[in-house]
């Protein structure tokens, strides 16, 4: 498995886990925690898009 494929897999898994945690929360989170979660989600999605671009450019 190539480096970009591993990065795509890790980014997709972390994005899915964060989306699941955010959508299934049973109680309201603090504003600071919500900002942190959305920040991590944004970074994971940026990593996913970036690794997809780098993978396509290698082909």
N, C-alpha and C positions, 0 to 999 in steps of 0.2 A: 504494500500500500504506500502510495506516495505521500510526501509531507503535506501537500495541500488537501488531499483526500482525508487525512487524519484530522486536520484542522477544521475542515467542513463538518466532519462527523462530531467532533467535540463542540463546535459552535452550535450546531443544530440541536444536539442533546441538551446543552445548557439553556438554549432558548426555549425549548419545549418544557423543560423543568421549571424555568422561571414563569412562563406563561401559565402552566398548571398551578403553581403555587399562588400566583396573583389572582387567578380566576376562582379558585376554590377556597379562598380564605373565609373562615367562618366568623371571624371578628375583625373589626376595623383595626388597621395598623396605624402606627404613628406616622406623621407626615415625613419625618426623617427616614424611617424605614421604607416608606413607599418611594421616596425619591431615590434611595439607594437601590431598591429593586429595579426600578425603571431605568436607572443608569446602567446597572449590570445587563439588563435586557438589551438596551441600545448598543452596548459594547459587543455583546454576543452576536447581535444581528449584523453589526458592521463587520465583525470578524468573518461571519458566514458569507456575506456579499463579497468581501475582499478576497477570501480564499477561492470563491467561485470564479472571480475574475482572473486571479493568478493561475488557476487550473486551466481555464479556457485559453489563456495566452500561451501556456506551455504546449498545448496540443498543436 
